[in-house]
Amino acid sequence: MEPVSAGHWSLPHPRSPQALQLHTLLCSVPAPSPSSGQDLWKQPSGSYTNKFSTSGTWAQIRTIPPKVPWCKIVFRESVPKYLFIQWMAFKDRLPTRDRLISWGFNFLAEIS
């Protein structure tokens, strides 16, 4: 899907408050057109090129947190699936029953 079609923004419907905010912001500026010139992308080296790199962009915008001393103790050789679940639990992001109910999922009062 192209973000611009026939000189107008052609964006998917936003599904979160952040996406709605971005959608509103983008629609408040004119859509880019071929006549406005060529796009240039800043590379991690500081130079500009006409080729976009997702990894290069991510390297420029992310902040790298400091290493924690307990990492190797907690995440030593394990099954990736269980490491992911453990990581989600540490971040308090597991879809537990309370969170699912707050999202509108209905559960029976007693599940055997």
C-alpha positions as CSV (number, residue, x, y, z in Angstrom):
1,M,0.0,0.0,0.0
2,E,1.4,3.4,-1.0
3,P,0.9,6.2,1.6
4,V,0.2,8.7,-1.1
5,S,-2.2,8.2,-4.0
6,A,-3.1,10.8,-6.6
7,G,-1.5,13.5,-4.6
8,H,-3.4,12.8,-1.4
9,W,-2.6,10.8,1.7
10,S,-3.9,7.2,1.5
11,L,-3.4,5.9,5.0
12,P,-5.0,2.9,6.8
13,H,-7.5,3.6,9.6
14,P,-5.6,4.2,12.8
15,R,-6.1,1.5,15.5
16,S,-4.5,3.1,18.5
17,P,-4.4,6.6,20.0
18,Q,-0.8,7.0,18.9
19,A,-1.6,6.0,15.3
20,L,-4.6,8.4,15.3
21,Q,-2.2,11.2,16.5
22,L,0.3,10.4,13.7
23,H,-2.6,10.1,11.1
24,T,-3.9,13.6,12.2
25,L,-0.4,15.1,12.0
26,L,0.3,13.6,8.5
27,C,-3.0,14.7,7.2
28,S,-2.3,18.3,8.3
29,V,0.7,18.6,6.0
30,P,0.6,18.4,2.2
31,A,1.3,15.0,0.7
32,P,4.7,14.7,-1.0
33,S,4.7,14.7,-4.8
34,P,7.4,13.7,-7.3
35,S,7.7,17.4,-8.3
36,S,8.9,18.3,-4.7
37,G,12.2,16.6,-5.3
38,Q,14.1,13.5,-4.3
39,D,14.0,12.2,-0.7
40,L,17.3,11.7,1.0
41,W,17.8,9.5,4.1
42,K,20.4,10.2,6.8
43,Q,22.7,7.2,7.4
44,P,24.3,6.2,10.7
45,S,27.6,7.5,9.3
46,G,26.0,11.0,9.0
47,S,25.9,11.0,5.2
48,Y,22.7,11.2,3.1
49,T,21.6,8.8,0.4
50,N,18.5,8.1,-1.6
51,K,18.3,4.5,-0.2
52,F,16.3,3.9,2.9
53,S,17.6,1.4,5.5
54,T,15.3,0.2,8.3
55,S,18.2,-1.0,10.4
56,G,20.1,2.2,9.9
57,T,17.1,4.2,11.0
58,W,16.6,2.0,14.0
59,A,20.2,2.4,14.9
60,Q,19.8,6.2,14.9
61,I,16.6,6.5,16.9
62,R,16.9,3.8,19.6
63,T,18.4,4.3,22.9
64,I,20.6,1.4,24.1
65,P,19.9,0.6,27.8
66,P,22.8,-0.3,30.0
67,K,23.7,-4.0,30.5
68,V,22.2,-5.5,33.7
69,P,24.4,-7.9,35.8
70,W,21.6,-10.4,36.3
71,C,20.9,-11.0,32.5
72,K,23.1,-14.0,32.1
73,I,21.7,-15.6,35.3
74,V,18.1,-15.2,34.2
75,F,18.4,-15.8,30.5
76,R,21.0,-18.6,30.4
77,E,20.6,-21.4,27.8
78,S,16.8,-21.8,27.6
79,V,14.1,-22.5,25.0
80,P,13.4,-19.2,23.1
81,K,9.6,-19.6,23.6
82,Y,10.0,-19.7,27.3
83,L,12.6,-16.9,27.3
84,F,10.0,-14.7,25.5
85,I,7.3,-15.5,28.0
86,Q,9.7,-14.8,30.9
87,W,10.7,-11.5,29.3
88,M,7.0,-10.6,28.9
89,A,6.4,-11.4,32.5
90,F,9.3,-9.2,33.7
91,K,7.8,-6.3,31.6
92,D,4.3,-7.1,33.1
93,R,2.9,-7.5,29.6
94,L,1.5,-11.0,29.8
95,P,-2.2,-11.1,28.7
96,T,-3.4,-12.3,32.1
97,R,-7.1,-12.8,32.8
98,D,-7.5,-9.4,34.4
99,R,-6.0,-7.6,31.5
100,L,-8.0,-9.6,28.9
101,I,-11.2,-8.8,30.9
102,S,-10.3,-5.1,30.8
103,W,-9.9,-5.4,27.0
104,G,-13.5,-6.7,26.8
105,F,-12.9,-10.5,26.6
106,N,-15.6,-12.4,28.6
107,F,-14.6,-15.3,30.7
108,L,-16.7,-17.7,32.7
109,A,-16.5,-17.1,36.4
110,E,-15.1,-20.5,37.0
111,I,-12.9,-22.2,34.4
112,S,-12.1,-25.8,35.2
